[in-house]
Amino acid sequence: QQNVKFLESDCYQNVRPEILQLPGCAAPPECRFDLITANPPFVPTPETLSLCRGGGISGEEVTEKIVRGLPDMLSQSGIFSMITNVPVFANQTFFERCERWLDSSESWGVVVLSNHKWTPASYTLAHQSPVSFENYGSHFQLWLDAYESVQLEAVTNSQVYIFRSPHAWRIERNFVYAYDCASPFIESWIASLRAFQTDPASHYRLHPGLEKIWWLEGRTRVYLQWKQDYQWWQPQGVWLEGPAAQAVQDLEQRPGDRCDPLALSPLLSAHLVTLV
């Protein structure tokens, strides 16, 4: 393959123009990537695990290195995609950690789609290294004590997206496991979110995955139900009221027309509208 280059590197260490030797990749910012994807070692652990598993006591030793490099390595229109386990700490959110890691004068959009949450005990059962029966109890307690020392409350299985944005914004949603057939759904949603941040006056329409729209209380509240093929979000239906309900009504009556940005924002967060 002439258009593929494989490199062994500690994160971005060997990803330099003189090593890549790609057309047009002379120096930053030309040598930036439109897509960076990762499945880093993510297990929070008090011991040494295999290279592909252990992420240090925080679980984010490698994740942090990757995210810190995005301002230099990701193109202006590029996107970072990562599947990982995200630790939930009592004293800081993942979004706050991303903001610290990026440490940039630029604004970034961060989207987290999560589909499972483990307690510290259940996560330890799934990931601790094998030990003898006699040592199992003390080994199990070692992991629990380590998690308590860093105030780890849970771990989520998550897909993370990070990209530059005119305005900083954060969205987290529960999501059924991201099978391949969900990719177009996620792609159109993120494209609509990014377009909204760039130009709130963009034209939108109700998402084709909507099957039924139920109006209640004099059309002041609305319930939107997904078609079977589009039931990725949890819960499957969404209740809306106020400006968001008004935006649904406007898009029903005038497909493709512009709506009030304040009303569109919660609709986009729920992915009930998409670009025309």
Salt bridges, closest charged atoms under 4 A:
ASP10 OD1 - LYS65 NZ 2.94
GLU18 OE2 - ARG16 NE 2.82
GLU47 OE2 - HIS139 NE2 2.81
GLU60 OE1 - ARG97 NE 2.71
GLU64 OE2 - ARG68 NE 2.86
GLU106 OE2 - ARG164 NE 2.63
GLU217 OE2 - ARG221 NH1 3.54
GLU241 OE1 - ARG221 NE 3.55
ASP250 OD1 - ARG254 NH2 3.66
GLU252 OE1 - ARG219 NH2 3.40
ASP257 OD2 - ARG254 NE 2.88
